[in-house]
Amino acid sequence: MCKIFGLTNTSKLSESALCALITRAHAQLTSTQRDGWGYALGSFSERWDSPAQWPGPNEWPAIRESLGGVQVSADCIVSGDWSGPGPALIAHARTATCARGAVNAHPHAFEDWTLVHNGVVESSGKARRSCDSMHIVESLAKAGGPDKLHADLSGYLAILGTDPDGRFFALRDSRAPLYVARVPSLDAWAFASTPELLRSIVQESTPRPYEVAPYVWHALTEGGQWETKEVQPWAAYAALSGKASTAFGDEDSSTWERYQGKPSKASKGEPKTSGDRWGSWRRDKKGRWTNEPPAPSELKGSTSKFPDWPDK
């Protein structure tokens, strides 16, 4: 499961309190998601392939300089200048559904749009990116908002981010979880993938978190008011359902049940699942087509019987 967190305003925090909050976000988000970690504070961002290597908020630039040019095995990307308290904060930890590496860790940015994403999507165009989340931020940048998401991609998503004017935005579909609570002491709203995650990171007295309404674009104005509009739903591409289950936190991300679908028709004796390039059908040891879960003995050793079986 990927996990995301966002705080619309950090101006009420001291420098030490801000660093402590980012450190808590790292600890909570990466407790189970270990394929990448990153956060953005205004125009400053850090992206790490290995969450365990992260030294702390804004500490890597000084550490790198102290090494005096010695090259070390630390796959990270640091961009922009640390601003301290003030801007919105977004953070992310990932279970990879594409290649590892800091280049695929979040946040992702394009033309001053920055976001973190929980889910998995596929572009409807010919362009391919090393990380599927790039298709989302590119669609937002080119359209100036979410109006073309339904035409540009399919899949599942919950996103938090900032636009070129620094306005915080949030959006989820009907499957990806995203919760919000007002934090009066910080004069801010906090967002997270689960209520428990939100409370454990903020550690302030907060009202009960509620799930964000699906397919509603939320953008926070400079005056602290939310502008909202409904967006056209995008296709929940069935071929991505298995990876989506990983992204959204199925307890066992390798269970066969994640890949089951409703068979529609057979062609030349080969059953198909409508809209699903992988489907739930397979050949058993005797070469017969079946959509029954495999026996434990069939799962030992190689998983070559299941070419779609995820690496993460």
N, C-alpha and C positions, 0 to 999 in steps of 0.2 A: 504494500500500500504506500503510495506517496502521501505525504502530509504537508499541509500548508498552514501558514499563520500570517495575519496581518494586523497592524495597528495604524489607524488613520492619522494619528498625531502623536509625536514624541516630545513636544515642546515643554510639557509639564515635568519631564524627567530630568534629573541631574545627569551629568556625564557618567558617573559611576552606576547610577540606577539604570540608565540605558544599556550600558555594557552588561550589567547583571541580567537584564531582561533578554538580551540577545543570547547570552550564554545559557539561560534557561530554555530558550527556544531551541537552541542546538541540542541540549541534553534531551528534551522531550521529543523532538521531531526525529532525532537519529537513534532513539532507543531501540527501534525496530527497523528503521529505514537506513541502510548502511551503504548504499550505492552512490551517494553524493549528497552534498550539503551546500547551501548558499543562502545569501540574504542581500537585500538592497535597502539602503537608507538614503533616500533622495537619489542623487546621481552616483553615489558610492556603492560598489557591490563586491562581494567575494563569492567565488565558486570553487568548491573543492571536490575532487573525486573521492578522496578518503575522508569522511567526517572525523575519524580519529586523529588525523594529522592537523586539524585546525587548531591554532594556538590560542585564539581568542579574538574578540572584535578589534579590527584594525591593528593587530600585532604583527602580521606577516611582513608588511613593508619594512619595519625596523629590523626584524630578524633577517630578512634577505640582505639588507644593507650590511648588517654586522658580519655576515658570512664572507664579505670581501671578494665576491666573485666566484666562490666555490659553488659548483653546481650540485644540487641535492635532489633526491627523488621526492619531490612534492608537486603533484599535479594540481595546480591551482591557477586561477585567473582573478586578479584584483584590478578593478577599474574605478576611475574617478577619484575624488578627494573626499576624505572623511569630513563630515560637516558637524558631527555631534548632534545633540538633541534638536528636534524641530521637525524634520520631514517625516513622511509616512514610512513605515517599516513593513517589508514583506519578507517572508522566509519560507524555505522549502527543504525537505529531505526526500530522497527518492529511493524507490525500488525500481531498478532499471527495466524498462520495456523496450529500450534501444541500447546502443553501445555505451559502455562506461566511459568516463573521462570528464575532466573539468569542463570541457567544451559543451558537454551535454547536461551538465548540472545547471540548476536554475539559480537565479532568475535569468530569463532570456529578454533581450532588448533588440528593438529595431526602430529606427527613426524616432528615438526618444519615447517610444512606448516600452514599458517594462512590465513583466508579469511573472508569476509563478502559477503552475498548472498541476492539478491532480486529475489524472485520467489518461486516456489514450485516444488519439484522433488520426485521421488519414486525410490527406489533401485530395480534393476532387480534380485538381489540375495535374500537369505533368511534372511540376517542380518537386524535387525530393530534397529533404534536409536531413542532417545527421540525427536530429531530434524532432519528433513529431510536434512538440510544443511550439517550434518556430513557425509552423503554419498558422497558428492562432495569432501570434503577435504581428506577423506580416499582414494577415487579413485585417486586423484592427487598424494598423498604420495606414494601409492603402485606402481603406474605406473611411477613415476618420472615426471609427467606432465599430459597433458590433453588427451593423446592418447587413454585411455580406457573409457572416459566419455560416449561415445555412447553405449558401451556395458554394462556399470555399472548402468546406470540410464535412466530415461525418465522424461520429464516434461519441465520446463521453468526456465531459469536462466540468471542473470548477476552477475558476481563476480569480486571482487578486492581482492588482497592479496599479500603476500610475500612468497617466497620459502625458503628452508633451507639456501641458500646463501644470503638471504636478498634481493633478486631481486624482484622488484615490478612486478605484472602481472595483466592483465585484460582480460576478456572474456565475451561475451554475445551471446545469440542466436538471432533468427530473431524476437522474440516477446518482450523480456525484454529490456527496454530502458537503455541506458548508453551513456553519453556524455563526451567529453574530450576537453580541451583547454590548450594550452601552456601558462604558466605564466612566462614571461621573468624575472620579478623582483625577483622571487623566484628560478629561474633556475630549474623549475619543471613543471610537467604536473598535472593538476587537473581533476578528474573524478567525475561525480555525476549522479544521476538518471534523473535529468532535467537540462536544461540550467539555469533556474532561481535559482535553488538550488546551482549550482556551483558558480554563480556570487555572491549570497548573503553570502556564506561562505568565499570565497577567498577575496572578497572586494579589489581586485587589478585590475589594468588596464589589461584586458585580451582580446585577440581576440575572435571572435564569437565561441562559443562551437559548435562542430559537433558530430553527432552520430557515435559511434564506429561501424566499420563494423562487421556484424554477423559472427560467427563461425571462427574467426581469433584469435589465441592465441598471445597476446602481452606480451613480457617479456623484461624488461629494463636491459641492461648490465651495468657493473661498469663504462664503458666509456661513459654512457649516450646515447647509441644507442638502438633502439628498434629492437629486434629480433621477427619476426612474422612468423607464419605458419598457414595454414588452418587446421581445425580439422573436423573430420567426424561428421555431425549432429546427434544428438540423437533424439529419438522419442518424439514428442510433445504429451504426453499421454493424451488422451481426457478426461479421468476420472478426471484429475486435472484441467480442464479448469476453473471451477468455482472458486477454490481457487486461481488460477493464476490471474484471473481478480481482485480479492482482492489485491493480491500482486502488480499488476501493475497499480493500481490506478483508477479503475472504479469509477465514481462519486458516484454511489449508489451501495455499495457492496452487497446489499441484493436483487437486482432486479432479477426477474425471467429470464430475457433475458440472463443472464450469464450462465444459465444452459441449454439453448436450443441447440439442435443438429438436425441432419438430420436423421429421422427414416429410418431403413433399412428393417427389417422384424419383423413379430410377431410370437411368439411361444405360442401355446395354448391360443390364444387370448390376450396375453400380449405384447404390442409393445416394441421394443427394439431400442436403439440407438447404432449404430455400434461403437465399441471401447470405449464406455462410460458406466462405471459401474452404474452411476446414471441416465443418460439420461434426457430427457425433458418431458417424458410422465408421466401422473398421472391419478388417478381416481377422477372425480368430485364428488359433493355431492350425485349424483344419481348413483354412481358406474360405470360410463361410462369412458372409456379411452379417454384422450384428451391431446393434446400438446399445448393447448391455455393457456395463462397466467391466473392464478387464479384471481377470483374477489376479491376486497378488503375485503369483508365479510369473505372470506375463510382464509385470512391471520391474522385475529384477534385471539388473544389467542395463543393456542399451535400451533407449527409448526411441529407436529408429522407426518403430511402428507408427509413431505419432510425430510426423515431421513438424507440426506446429507447436510442440511442447516447449513452453517458454524456458529461457535460460534463467530468468529471475522471477 
